[in-house]
Amino acid sequence: MASAKLLLLVATSVLSCGVILADYAPMTLTIVNNCPYPVWPGIQANSGHDVLEGGGFFLPALSHRSFAAPAHPWSGRIWARTGCTGAGEQLHCATGDCGGRLQCAGLGGAAPATLAQVSLHHGNDQTSYGVSVVDGFNVGLSVTPHEGRGNCPVLACRKNLTETCPSELQLRTPAGSVVACKSGCEAFRTDELCCRNMYNSPRTCRSSKYSEFFKRECPQAFTYAHDSPSLTHECAAPRELKVIFCH
Ligand SMILES: *[C@@H]1O[C@H](CO)[C@@H](O)[C@H](O)[C@H]1NC(C)=O
């Protein structure tokens, strides 16, 4: 009886192993800093998913870091922190800060920050990805899947919006330099601009003159909570997904 059970267990694990191998090709995640200054990427997994690379690390100008993506479904967001001082448990960033530490370890970043949103290995090994400035903009970025099948375009918000940001959206350092561009929601905190409460549905959550500024500059990016779902792309089994800052 016991050995029959064991056999069954072995058979099921072999089977599920086989299924995993067949469904999910190994994938590499690469984060590139193409900016002329260092960034501290942050990675936040959606609830229940693994923390990758401690959730954050230092990335000098013109360098990259590659690591293996989880071999199972995973979703989350990647952003850049800029203007950081300190180190380790005491890292404070002018933009994208996550609780004042290097490793975000599950925490998200402070707005405004440009986001790469990714969902790996869902459905029939689809990877979906998008660029969002719903929470504002701090650094231009692009997301590029490599060697995938199907609909796998490069998506980007490339312009440096900190240069053109309307003054009421500018985030400035105490010394006065503009380091990021807030969303209308972040700047004014109204239910309407934040698509909260009665404005939290595809019908009532609308673009605003603020989101339209982002849309003009970055048509491929999500600019408000219920922006067109067609901005998310689905690519089958890419071998690598690259997020490039300042590109
Ligand atoms: C973007 O513009 C800001 C404000 O002018 C500047 O400080 C920053 O260095 C620029 N970023 C890049 C990548 O050129």
The ligand as an SDF file (V2000), in Angstrom:
LIG
                    3D

 14 14  0  0  0  0  0  0  0  0999 V2000
   16.1410   64.5620  -17.9830 C   0  0  0  0  0  0  0  0  0  0  0  0
   15.8940   65.8970  -17.6820 O   0  0  0  0  0  0  0  0  0  0  0  0
   16.2850   66.2790  -16.3730 C   0  0  0  0  0  0  0  0  0  0  0  0
   15.8000   67.7050  -16.1310 C   0  0  0  0  0  0  0  0  0  0  0  0
   16.2640   68.5550  -17.1450 O   0  0  0  0  0  0  0  0  0  0  0  0
   17.7870   66.0940  -16.2020 C   0  0  0  0  0  0  0  0  0  0  0  0
   18.1850   66.4120  -14.9010 O   0  0  0  0  0  0  0  0  0  0  0  0
   18.1380   64.6250  -16.5110 C   0  0  0  0  0  0  0  0  0  0  0  0
   19.5270   64.4180  -16.4480 O   0  0  0  0  0  0  0  0  0  0  0  0
   17.6240   64.2380  -17.8740 C   0  0  0  0  0  0  0  0  0  0  0  0
   17.8340   62.8040  -18.0630 N   0  0  0  0  0  0  0  0  0  0  0  0
   18.5040   62.3270  -19.1060 C   0  0  0  0  0  0  0  0  0  0  0  0
   18.6340   60.8530  -19.1740 C   0  0  0  0  0  0  0  0  0  0  0  0
   18.9860   63.0220  -19.9770 O   0  0  0  0  0  0  0  0  0  0  0  0
  1  2  1  0
  1 10  1  0
  2  3  1  0
  3  4  1  0
  3  6  1  0
  4  5  1  0
  6  7  1  0
  6  8  1  0
  8  9  1  0
  8 10  1  0
 10 11  1  0
 11 12  1  0
 12 13  1  0
 12 14  2  0
M  END
$$$$
